[in-house]
Amino acid sequence: MSPKEVLQFAIDNHAEQMDIRFTDIPGLQQHISYPIHMLESSTFEDGLGIDGSSIRGWNAINESDMLLIPDPSTAVMDPFYELPTLVMTANVIDPITRVKYERDPRFIAQKAEAYLKTTGIADTCFFGAEAEFFIFDNVRFDTNQHESYYHIDAQEGRWNSGKQGENSGYRPRYKEGYFPVPPTDHYQDLRAEMVSVMERCGLVIECHHHEVATAGQCEIDQKFNTLVKSADNMMLYKYIVRNVAHQYGKTATFMPKPLFQDNGSGMHCHQSLWKDGKPLFAGDGYAGLSQMALWYIGGLLKHARALSALIAPTTNSYKRLVPGYEAPVNLAYSRRNRSAACRIPMYSSSPKAKRVEFRPPDTAANPYLAFAAMLMAGMDGVLRKIDPGEPLDKDIYDLSPEEMKNVPSMPGSLDEALSCLEEDSDFLLKGDVFTADFIDNFIAYKRKNEAEAVRLRPHPYEFHLYYDC
């Protein structure tokens, strides 16, 4: 929509409030609300002021004033608020220079799209992200100086013997949660409601199902879109999942690995380059790929360890990235083989369907940063003609130790991933997509507030191991 069309859209839907949203560096969506009379044509140029110093990883208090400029193309009516409320995603502007703020994740994604066009190689990058999540009945957790714990209640959990008055005999067995019909799949109706709300808000949904893990692991798949639009859609997707679950008296989490010894939640990202409306990844090479697609894979694999800090950006991410739970720890590519970091789906022979699926990302990632970083890695592969090596069509988990020595792997911790990003970030700086200031700030924030914060605290399992030592 244009600004004029948004104003009419608000009138047609009897909007009483306006909600402006943006995303902080770790990936949490923020918002501020106004009476609808504050929305005028000038709002789309003048913006609305906020204190940026209170946003994680943003400006210091002495340079805190920022502007939010609503993007009219993102306008939608909120499906949950009691009063009719118009929602728009904003671009963040420096009020002094009137340029977009370099620490705004959405701006970084926009710069990645612009950089792609400047190369002349392609003009569009499509992303299709498959987000997984868990639905729990209840969760309790706390940590302080003298205690640390979490407790999950899940009707589908194998440990749940059933509350009085409830029949929870139908529960997926560990690693057998993929595709069972109800009543073993407890959340068909809940997911269907999520899909209904998503489609009313403009998302295009292709399918939904129970995932491999027990305790309510689910997946709802969106149709692919351009990079920035896919990231916008992912933020709206997560908002809807959480709020529909809340309405049902449940709680949904995109935490990658909330359950010990069960599958974690990933965000497999399907990617392809196009130019002038034509797909560029189809060819006569391996698995029907073009040489460009193979170079793109080469870039993803070469930079995967550095990418990990942005696509698997939490300490919990590396509880998922371990062997044995379908997580792509080892960096290789293959057709069909889901144990490879890069998979080439073989469902269709159509050139338009030819794409690369990168499997290490998880749902805790900020989609603006993750999608932009993956595009930059892939494009570095294309521009430098990086050979991905030979494909690995065997089950990676069945390889001998001698064979495994030749297969590089993802980092084993967030701290290691941040070190990898420190050592290999030049590919992100091309076209000023990411800046050195942003990367340094991101690493410092993650190290202090997450990696070191977790490392400094005693873990409950340490009492099991060491209390009587």
N, C-alpha and C positions, 0 to 999 in steps of 0.2 A: 504493500500500500504506500501511497504518497502521503505526506503530512496532511493534505486536504482530505484525503480519503480516511485517514485515521480519525480526524475530527468528526466526520460524518458517521464512521463506525461506532464511535463512542456515543453519539446521539441515538443511533439506531438501536443500540443495546442498552440504553438507559443507564450508562455508566455513572456512578456516583463518586468513585475513587479512581486514582491513577497510581499504579505501582511500577516503579522503575527499578530494574535489576541489573546487576553486574556480578562478576566473578573475581574472587581474590586469588592470590597466587597458588595456595594449596588446592583450590578447586571448589571452595564452598560458595554457593550463590548468596549474594547480599541483596537487600532491597530497602527502599524508602517509599512511603506512600504520601499522596497529596489529594486534597479535594479536587474533583474533576475540573472545577473552574480555573485551576492553575494551568491547565493545558490550553495553550494558544498556538497559533502558527509560529510565533517567534520562539517557542520552546525548543523547536527542532534546530534552531541556530544559536540561541543564547544559552540554552542548557539550564541545569538546576544545580545549585551548589551543595557540596558535601565536605565533611572533614575527612580527608584521605589519610591522616596520620593514625586513625583508629583501625585501619584495614591492615591485615597481616602482610608484612613485607613491603608496604608502601612507604610514602614519604615520611620524613621526620616531622615533629610537631611545628617546627619553625617554617615549614613550607607545605602546610597541610591542605590549603584550599584547592579543591578540584571541582570540575564541572562534569555533569552527566548529560550527554546529548542523546536523547532517545532515537533509536533506529526504527523508523516507521514500518519497515518490512517485517518486524518481529511482533507486531501488535496482535494480541489475542485477549479474549476475556478469560479471567481467572475462573477455573471450574470449582473452586473450594470456598472462596470468601463469601460471607453472608451478604454483604452489599455488592452490587454489580461493580466489578473493578476491571479496568483496562490495564493490561500488563504490556510493557515494552522492555526489551534489552537495550542497554545504553552503551555508547562508546565513552571512554573517560578522556577528558580534555584538560590540559594544563591551562588555567585561566590567564596566565601571563603571556605565554607564547602562542596560545590558541592552537597548539598542535596536539595530536593524540599522545596519551601518556605511555611511555615506553615500558612501564611495568604492568600495563593492562593486558592480561592474557589474550583477550579478544583482538587487540591491536596486533599482537604478535602473529596470530592466525591470519589476520587480514594481510599483513606484510608477506607472509609465506605465499599466499595466493598471488600477490602482486609480483613477487620475485619469480615465481614459476613463469609468468607471462613474459617477463623481461628476458628470460633465457631463449625464447623462441622455439624451444623444444616442444612445449605443450601449452595450452591455455587453461586447462581445467584438470583438477585432481578430484576424483570422487572417493569418498570414504563411506564405508558401511561398517558400523561398529556393532558387535554382538555383545550386549551387556548382560551379565549374570548377576544375581543378587539372592539373598536369603530373606525369608519371611519367618520371623519368630513370634511366639505368643508373648514373650516377655524377656527382657534382658536387664540384669542388674550388674553394675560394676563400680569400683572405687579404688583409688590408690592414695595413700598418704604416708605419714612417717612410720606408722606401726602396722599397717595392713595393706594388702593388695589382692583383689579378687575379681572374678567375673562369674556370672551364673546365667545360663541360657535355658529358658523354657521353650520347648518346641513340641507341638502335638505330633509331628512326624519324626521326632528324634528317637533313635533306637534305644536311648537310655530312659525314655519316658514310659513308665509302666502304666500310665493312665490316671488321671485325677478322678476322684469319686464322682460318679454320675456321668462320666464320659467313656466312650468306647474308642480307644486309640489302638486297637489291634492291627489295623491296616497301616503299616508304616514301611517305607522303603528300606531295604537292607543296604548296608554300606556299599557304595559304588554301584547300586542297582536302582537309582532314582530316575534313570533316563526313560521317559515316555510311558510310565504305567498309567492306566486309566483310573479314574476315581472308583472307589474311595481311597485307594492307595495314594493317588494324587489328590491331596486335600485342597488344592488351591486353584482348581480350574475356574470356578466362578469368580474368585478374587482377581485372578489374572485377566479374565474376560472383562471385568469392570475396569481394570487399568487400561486395557486396550481401547475400550469404548471411550473413556475420557481422553486418552491420547489422540484418538482420531477426531474427536470433537474439537481438539485444540490444534488440529492441522497436521499432526504426525501421520505418516503413512506406515502402517504396521503390516508385516508380511506373515508372521506366525508367532505363536507362544507355546511354551511347553515346560514341563518339569525337567530339571537338570539332573546330573549324575548323582550329586550328593544327597544325603538324607536331610531331614529337618527343614524342608521347604525351600530348597534351592530352585530358582526359576530363571527362565530366559524369555525375553520378549524382543523380537528382532524388528528393527526399523529398515525401511528401504534406504539405500545409499543416497547421498546428496553431495553437494560441493563441500569443501573443507570447513569453511566458517559456518555454513548452514548446518552441517552435520554436528558441529560442536554446540551450536545453539540448541539444536534438537535434543542432544544428549542431556543438556542441563534441564530442559523442560521435561524430558523422560524421567530423570531421577526425581525431580520435584513431584511428578504425578505418582510414581511408584510409592514414594514415602507417604504421601498424603492419603492415597486410597487405602494403603495398609493401615494407617492411623485411624481412618474412618471405620474400618472393620475391627478395631480393637487390637490390631497386630502392630508389629514394628518391622520395618524393612531396612536392611543394611547392604551397602556396597563394599564393606570391608572385605578384602581379598580372601582372608583365611580365618574365619571366626571359629571353625571346628577343627580340633586335633584329629588326625588320621582319617580325614575325609576330604573330598575334592574342594578346592577353593574356587572363587569367582574370578573369571577372566573377562577381558574385553577384546576379543579377537577382531582385528581391524582389516577389512578388505579394502584394497587400494588399487586404483588404476589411473593412468594418464590419458587424456584425450586432447585432440586439437581439431578445430573447425568442425566439431560434432562427430569426429571419427575416433574410434578406439585405437590406442597405440601399443597395447600390450599383447595383441594377438599376432601370431606369426607361425613359422614352420620349425621353430626350435623345440627344445625340451618341453613336453606337456603342452604344446601348442602356443608357446610363448614367443614373443619377438625378442630380438637382441636387446632392445631397450628395456624390456621387462626384466631380463636376466641381469643387466647392469644395475637396475633399480634394486633387485634382490641383493646384489653384491654390496650396494651401499648400506642397505638395512643390516646385513650381517656384519659388515666391517665396523659399523658404528653402534652395534646393538648394546655393547657393554656401557657405552656412554649414554645411549638413549635410555637405558634402564632407569636412570635417576629421574627421568621425566615421564616414562610410561608405566613404571612400577615404583611409585615415589614414596612408599611408606615402609617402615620397618616390618609391618605385617605382610607386605608384598613378598618378602623373601621366606615367609613360612609357606607360601603357595608355590614359589619357584624351587621346588625340590623334586627329585625323581619319584616316579611311582603314582602320580595323581594326574596324569595327562598334561602336566605343565611343561611347556617347552623350555627346559633348562639348557639344552644343547643347541648350538647355533649351526643349523644346516637348513637345506631346503629340499622339498620333495613334493611330488604330486600325490594327493590323497592322504599321505601319511601325517596323522595329527600329532605325532610326537616330534615333528620338526618345527623349528621356529617360524620358518616360512613355508606355507602350504599353498599349492596351486589347486584350487577346487576344480573338479572335473565333471560337474553336474551337466554342463551344457557345452556344445561345440560352437555356439554363436560367438563371433569376435567381440560382440558387445559385453558378453559375460566373462571374458578373460580378465583375470585379476590376480593379485597376490594377497594372500591372507597372512598377516603378521600376528603371531599368537602370544608373545610375551606380555603385552599390555594388560593391565587389570583395571577394574572399575573404580579404584580410588584415584586414578589419574585425572588431572585437569584436562579435559578434552581439547581445549584450545592449544595448550602447550604440547600435548602428546601428538595430536594430528600434525601440527606445524613441524615438530621435530622429526617425525617419521618422513614427512615429505622432503625435508632438507637432507636427511640421510639418503633417501632414495635418489634424489636429484644429484647429490654428490657422486653417487654410483654411476649415474647416466653420464654426467659431465666428464668424469675421470675414467669412464669405461672400466669399472671395477668388476673383475671376473669373480663370480660367486663360487667357483670351483665345481666339482662334480656333485650331482644330487645324491641324496642318501635315501634310498627307497626301502631300506630295511627298518624294522622296529628298532629305534635307537636304544631302547632299554634292554634289548637282547644282545647288544654288541659286546664283544670281548674287551677286557681292559686294554689290550694292545690297540684295538680299533678305536676305542674311546679317546686314546691319547691324541688322536688327530682331529678330534671334534672340539672346538672351543665351546665355552659355556658362559652362561649369564653370571653376573656377580652373585655372591652368596649373602650379601647384606646391603642395607641402604648405605652404610658408611663406605663400603667398597664401591658401590655404584656412583656415589658422589665423587670419589677419587677418580674413577674412570671418566666422569664428565670433566673434571679439572684437566685431565691429560688429553682429552679429545673433544674439543668444543669448536674448533675452527670452522667445521662444516656448518655449524649453526649460525655463524657470524656473517655468512655471505648475504649480500643484499641488505645488511643491517636488520635482518629478520629478528634474530636474537641479538642483544647487545652484551658486551663484556660485563657491563654493570648489572644487567639482569641476571646473567649466569652466576656471577660472584655473589650477588644478593641471595639468589635461590639456594646456592650451596651453603652459604652461611646460615640462612634461616633453617634449612632442613637439618643441618648438622647440630646446631644448638638446640632447637626446639623438639626434634624427633630422635635422631640417632643417638646423641649424647644423653638426652633425657631418659630414654629407655635403658641405655647402657648403665647409667648411674643407679638405677633402682633395683633392689633385690627382686628376684623372680620367685613366685610361689614354688616352682619345681626345685629351686635351689635348696629349700628347706627339706624336701624329700631326699635330695642327694647328700646334703652336707650337715644337717643339723646335729647328727651324732658323730661327726668326724673328730 
